[in-house]
Amino acid sequence: MPTPLACNWSGVFPAATTQFDPDLNVDLSATQGVQAALARDGVHGMVVLGTVGENNSLSADEKRTVLKAAVESVGGKVPIISGVSEFTTAAAAAYARDAERIGVDGLMVLPAMVYVPTPAELEQHFRAVAQATGLPIMLYNNPPAYRVNIELGTLGRLAEIANIVAIKESAPDPRRFTDLFNAFGERFVLFAGLDDVAFEGLCLGARGWVSGLTNAFPQESLLLYAALRAGDLEGARRIYRWFMPLLHLDAEHDLVQSIKLAESLMGRGSERVRPPRLPLAGQRREQVAQMVRRAAAARPV
């Protein structure tokens, strides 16, 4: 089996938002501003064009333009990982090649969109994308969202591919982290991918956390991670309990709108989203806004 690529990814990697102007065109300046602010806050890396970055609401050209802007704004300061979320394997492989040319540091590869694959089809999709690039790859496992689970047998076969180095684990059952360690040891770098299971994932050996709510509360996210790394469980529990009402938003169907609203209320971005998503309105908007205001009034930092 080939020796896997070295992977030093660890820490808090916000899933950064893509910003839009009032006409819902991509606002590159504002998007770069969000990215640069997160880098100044001290995050350890950044995922762009993930779910929170509204990948599938952007055209092919827009995606590549956003990547170029990210490399320009934070390239070299922290690792930039781009989401790879396409309808076909060929499109995903082409995007991977372009992302490497643009200069990102890694890829977070999702299953092909819409079609629910068999395990063999899922494996072939990941293989084809990995073979199209020399970049290190994080596989994204999110059974509730994408209706397919990356089974342990599939991962065992993919372990032979040197540039598949990490897994973003968003299954809601934290037992999955232990199952992955028991099956593969240190072969894959594990990231907690669901905000309201981040504490559990990090305690169970995940090296990092791909986070949505870090967009609104980066200092608290970093403090939670640092407390767990230092073995300060009491301090980490205090932050996590404060954070949890907001972290639950990451598991809701309107997570993008909620995270962008939180980001806006904290003065860090706009709540504009691109249809078919619409900004939160009415009772739901007020509910989320109240949660953000309560958290801001009692923030532990």
KETI-722751 format. One line per 5 residues: number of its first residue (from 0); their letters; for each residue x, y, z of C-alpha. Coordinates in nm, 4 decimals, padded with zeros to 6 digits, always signed. Layout:
NUM	A	X,Y,Z  ...;
END
This chain:
0	MPTPL	+00.0000,+00.0000,+00.0000  +00.1424,+00.3449,-00.0903  +00.2547,+00.5693,+00.1907  -00.0174,+00.8346,+00.2376  +00.0662,+01.1990,+00.1862;
5	ACNWS	+00.1703,+01.3747,+00.5039  -00.1186,+01.5790,+00.6445  -00.0653,+01.8438,+00.9093  -00.4229,+01.9720,+00.9076  -00.5588,+02.0272,+01.2563;
10	GVFPA	-00.7613,+02.2783,+01.4545  -01.0633,+02.4896,+01.3699  -01.1435,+02.5207,+00.9991  -01.4494,+02.7428,+00.9449  -01.6669,+02.6611,+00.6466;
15	ATTQF	-01.6521,+03.0158,+00.5140  -01.9516,+03.1867,+00.3576  -01.9737,+03.3287,+00.0067  -02.0991,+03.6865,+00.0143  -02.3471,+03.8368,-00.2347;
20	DPDLN	-02.4288,+04.1942,-00.3255  -02.7889,+04.3276,-00.3234  -02.8404,+04.1945,-00.6786  -02.7155,+03.8535,-00.5589  -02.4005,+03.8660,-00.7647;
25	VDLSA	-02.0934,+03.7228,-00.5924  -01.9362,+04.0045,-00.3909  -01.5681,+03.9152,-00.4142  -01.4491,+04.2008,-00.1968  -01.6897,+04.1117,+00.0840;
30	TQGVQ	-01.6088,+03.7416,+00.0485  -01.2391,+03.8166,+00.0794  -01.3157,+04.0367,+00.3782  -01.4891,+03.7496,+00.5567  -01.1998,+03.5166,+00.4793;
35	AALAR	-00.9319,+03.7628,+00.5862  -01.1145,+03.8397,+00.9122  -01.1280,+03.4704,+01.0014  -00.7566,+03.4356,+00.9289  -00.6838,+03.7357,+01.1543;
40	DGVHG	-00.8934,+03.5765,+01.4277  -00.6505,+03.2875,+01.4288  -00.8383,+02.9982,+01.2675  -00.6141,+02.7101,+01.1709  -00.7468,+02.6605,+00.8187;
45	MVVLG	-01.0475,+02.7359,+00.6017  -01.2955,+02.5451,+00.3884  -01.4338,+02.7490,+00.0993  -01.7197,+02.6514,-00.1287  -01.8624,+02.3937,+00.1055;
50	TVGEN	-02.2311,+02.3756,+00.1911  -02.2090,+02.6992,+00.3902  -02.0231,+02.8543,+00.0967  -02.3261,+02.7749,-00.1236  -02.1174,+02.5754,-00.3690;
55	NSLSA	-02.4095,+02.4417,-00.5684  -02.5639,+02.7870,-00.6077  -02.2620,+02.9149,-00.8001  -02.1762,+02.8727,-01.1658  -01.8579,+02.6930,-01.2671;
60	DEKRT	-01.6859,+03.0229,-01.3473  -01.7987,+03.1802,-01.0195  -01.6554,+02.8915,-00.8199  -01.3165,+02.9300,-00.9780  -01.3257,+03.3058,-00.9300;
65	VLKAA	-01.4058,+03.2627,-00.5606  -01.1149,+03.0184,-00.5269  -00.8741,+03.2655,-00.6866  -00.9992,+03.5348,-00.4501  -00.9486,+03.3087,-00.1479;
70	VESVG	-00.5923,+03.2284,-00.2480  -00.5314,+03.6000,-00.2929  -00.6831,+03.6992,+00.0428  -00.5516,+03.4281,+00.2769  -00.3207,+03.2085,+00.0702;
75	GKVPI	-00.0158,+03.1127,+00.2720  -00.1637,+03.2287,+00.6019  -00.3754,+02.9184,+00.6613  -00.4503,+02.6085,+00.4505  -00.7363,+02.6615,+00.2067;
80	ISGVS	-00.9476,+02.3556,+00.1319  -01.2060,+02.3768,-00.1430  -01.5301,+02.1852,-00.1478  -01.5804,+01.9658,-00.4547  -01.9551,+01.9310,-00.5059;
85	EFTTA	-02.0643,+01.8515,-00.8602  -02.3376,+01.6587,-01.0396  -02.1019,+01.4262,-01.2278  -01.7699,+01.2606,-01.1631  -01.6202,+01.4196,-01.4744;
90	AAAAY	-01.7152,+01.7680,-01.3551  -01.5729,+01.6963,-01.0089  -01.2433,+01.5753,-01.1561  -01.2199,+01.8821,-01.3813  -01.2866,+02.1078,-01.0847;
95	ARDAE	-01.0170,+01.9304,-00.8813  -00.7639,+01.9908,-01.1573  -00.8587,+02.3583,-01.1807  -00.8473,+02.4056,-00.8036  -00.4954,+02.2651,-00.7959;
100	RIGVD	-00.3876,+02.5051,-01.0714  -00.5444,+02.7964,-00.8834  -00.3338,+02.7167,-00.5785  -00.5560,+02.5833,-00.3005  -00.3990,+02.3510,-00.0438;
105	GLMVL	-00.6498,+02.0672,-00.0485  -00.9939,+01.9443,-00.1464  -01.2999,+01.8349,+00.0482  -01.4732,+01.5901,-00.1842  -01.8448,+01.5224,-00.1576;
110	PAMVY	-02.0464,+01.2485,-00.3253  -02.1887,+01.3510,-00.6593  -02.5003,+01.5579,-00.6048  -02.8640,+01.4442,-00.6511  -02.7976,+01.0841,-00.7539;
115	VPTPA	-02.7672,+00.8479,-00.4560  -02.4836,+00.6077,-00.5403  -02.4227,+00.2479,-00.4526  -02.1076,+00.1843,-00.2460  -01.9223,+00.0827,-00.5637;
120	ELEQH	-02.0309,+00.4016,-00.7437  -01.9330,+00.6181,-00.4478  -01.5913,+00.4545,-00.4329  -01.5337,+00.5061,-00.8043  -01.6319,+00.8732,-00.7762;
125	FRAVA	-01.3783,+00.9338,-00.5009  -01.1092,+00.7380,-00.6868  -01.1587,+00.9365,-01.0059  -01.1379,+01.2731,-00.8300  -00.8293,+01.1667,-00.6331;
130	QATGL	-00.6579,+01.0484,-00.9511  -00.7233,+01.3853,-01.1168  -00.5114,+01.5795,-00.8682  -00.2053,+01.5613,-00.6508  -00.3712,+01.7640,-00.3761;
135	PIMLY	-00.4511,+01.6063,-00.0391  -00.8164,+01.5124,-00.0112  -01.0639,+01.5134,+00.2756  -01.3659,+01.2921,+00.2138  -01.6926,+01.4344,+00.3421;
140	NNPPA	-01.9266,+01.1851,+00.5082  -02.2703,+01.3289,+00.5821  -02.5375,+01.0566,+00.5586  -02.8331,+01.2774,+00.6646  -02.7600,+01.5372,+00.3958;
145	YRVNI	-02.6396,+01.3205,+00.1068  -02.8295,+00.9975,+00.1778  -02.5202,+00.7800,+00.1511  -02.2733,+00.6610,+00.4126  -01.9078,+00.5992,+00.3335;
150	ELGTL	-01.8886,+00.2460,+00.4677  -01.5812,+00.1136,+00.6460  -01.5208,-00.1359,+00.3670  -01.5185,+00.1447,+00.1122  -01.2736,+00.3443,+00.3218;
155	GRLAE	-01.0527,+00.0393,+00.3571  -01.0184,+00.0163,-00.0199  -00.9706,+00.3925,-00.0574  -00.6891,+00.3799,+00.1998  -00.4621,+00.2600,-00.0805;
160	IANIV	-00.4883,+00.6030,-00.2477  -00.2062,+00.8151,-00.1115  -00.3690,+01.1564,-00.1450  -00.6910,+01.0633,+00.0371  -00.5712,+01.1754,+00.3768;
165	AIKES	-00.8651,+01.2924,+00.5884  -01.2330,+01.2441,+00.6648  -01.4820,+01.5092,+00.7655  -01.7261,+01.3058,+00.9711  -02.0780,+01.4479,+00.9978;
170	APDPR	-02.2709,+01.1404,+01.0997  -02.4771,+01.2420,+01.4055  -02.3641,+00.9330,+01.5993  -02.0287,+01.0020,+01.7716  -01.9574,+00.6279,+01.7924;
175	RFTDL	-01.8474,+00.6588,+01.4299  -01.5211,+00.8273,+01.5388  -01.4222,+00.5281,+01.7488  -01.5234,+00.2865,+01.4754  -01.2985,+00.4750,+01.2333;
180	FNAFG	-01.0034,+00.4677,+01.4724  -01.0525,+00.0992,+01.5472  -01.0650,+00.0213,+01.1758  -00.7867,+00.2456,+01.0465  -00.5802,+00.3781,+01.3356;
185	ERFVL	-00.4052,+00.6954,+01.2257  -00.4422,+00.6312,+00.8511  -00.6958,+00.9134,+00.8118  -00.6936,+01.2500,+00.9874  -01.0407,+01.2885,+01.1338;
190	FAGLD	-01.2355,+01.6133,+01.1491  -01.5586,+01.6702,+01.3364  -01.8017,+01.8002,+01.0773  -02.1250,+01.8522,+01.2680  -02.1113,+02.1484,+01.5040;
195	DVAFE	-02.3281,+01.9980,+01.7782  -02.1144,+01.6834,+01.7951  -01.7816,+01.8687,+01.7828  -01.6974,+01.8271,+02.1514  -01.7576,+01.4540,+02.1318;
200	GLCLG	-01.5614,+01.4149,+01.8095  -01.2634,+01.6091,+01.9410  -01.2659,+01.4143,+02.2664  -01.2731,+01.0884,+02.0708  -00.9662,+01.1720,+01.8683;
205	ARGWV	-01.0660,+01.4035,+01.5837  -00.7738,+01.6319,+01.5099  -00.9848,+01.9175,+01.3789  -01.3280,+02.0690,+01.3403  -01.4886,+02.1995,+01.0197;
210	SGLTN	-01.7332,+02.4464,+01.1681  -02.0223,+02.6597,+01.0488  -02.0874,+02.8747,+01.3559  -01.7215,+02.9742,+01.3752  -01.8170,+03.2297,+01.1101;
215	AFPQE	-02.0074,+03.4205,+01.3791  -01.8125,+03.3278,+01.6937  -01.4527,+03.2469,+01.5991  -01.2972,+03.3318,+01.9358  -01.5221,+03.0944,+02.1261;
220	SLLLY	-01.4663,+02.8178,+01.8728  -01.0916,+02.8547,+01.9070  -01.1171,+02.8648,+02.2855  -01.3238,+02.5448,+02.2891  -01.0660,+02.3681,+02.0739;
225	AALRA	-00.7769,+02.4967,+02.2847  -00.9443,+02.3858,+02.6078  -00.9933,+02.0344,+02.4764  -00.6359,+02.0171,+02.3501  -00.5171,+02.1234,+02.6951;
230	GDLEG	-00.7341,+01.8667,+02.8700  -00.9470,+02.1361,+03.0349  -01.2749,+01.9474,+03.0136  -01.4511,+02.1699,+03.2643  -01.3662,+02.4826,+03.0669;
235	ARRIY	-01.4545,+02.3155,+02.7389  -01.7907,+02.1966,+02.8733  -01.8725,+02.5483,+02.9879  -01.8099,+02.6888,+02.6394  -01.9888,+02.4012,+02.4676;
240	RWFMP	-02.2991,+02.4387,+02.6830  -02.3068,+02.8101,+02.6100  -02.2597,+02.7415,+02.2388  -02.4948,+02.4464,+02.1957  -02.8211,+02.6274,+02.1097;
245	LLHLD	-02.6428,+02.7848,+01.8134  -02.4481,+02.4720,+01.7241  -02.7758,+02.2849,+01.6779  -02.8478,+02.5178,+01.3852  -02.5733,+02.3432,+01.1881;
250	AEHDL	-02.7893,+02.0295,+01.1747  -03.1027,+02.2050,+01.0453  -03.2143,+02.2273,+00.6828  -03.1749,+02.6079,+00.6891  -02.8241,+02.6005,+00.8338;
255	VQSIK	-02.6822,+02.8314,+00.5646  -02.9409,+03.1027,+00.6250  -02.9055,+03.0698,+01.0029  -02.5274,+03.0880,+00.9950  -02.5360,+03.3887,+00.7639;
260	LAESL	-02.7893,+03.5626,+00.9874  -02.5668,+03.4993,+01.2887  -02.2688,+03.6258,+01.0925  -02.4606,+03.9402,+00.9995  -02.5805,+04.0104,+01.3534;
265	MGRGS	-02.2228,+03.9782,+01.4767  -02.1094,+04.2333,+01.2171  -01.9108,+03.9859,+01.0104  -02.1069,+03.9472,+00.6863  -02.4419,+03.9689,+00.5115;
270	ERVRP	-02.7426,+03.7393,+00.5497  -02.8054,+03.7432,+00.1741  -02.8297,+03.3971,+00.0200  -02.8865,+03.2911,-00.3369  -03.2162,+03.1231,-00.4366;
275	PRLPL	-03.3552,+02.8678,-00.4063  -03.2547,+02.9601,-00.0518  -03.4206,+03.2695,+00.0910  -03.3120,+03.4672,+00.3973  -03.4874,+03.3668,+00.7156;
280	AGQRR	-03.8110,+03.5564,+00.7741  -04.0895,+03.5874,+01.0258  -04.0924,+03.3709,+01.3359  -03.7934,+03.1615,+01.2316  -03.5767,+03.4666,+01.1770;
285	EQVAQ	-03.6744,+03.6111,+01.5128  -03.6084,+03.2772,+01.6835  -03.2565,+03.2509,+01.5428  -03.1863,+03.6206,+01.6007  -03.2848,+03.5864,+01.9665;
290	MVRRA	-03.0535,+03.2889,+02.0039  -02.7649,+03.4880,+01.8597  -02.8369,+03.7902,+02.0786  -02.8579,+03.5754,+02.3929  -02.5299,+03.4083,+02.3055;
295	AAARP	-02.3625,+03.7416,+02.2325  -02.4791,+03.8853,+02.5649  -02.3344,+03.5928,+02.7611  -02.0303,+03.5050,+02.5493  -01.7450,+03.3521,+02.7477;
300	V	-01.4768,+03.5542,+02.5666;
END
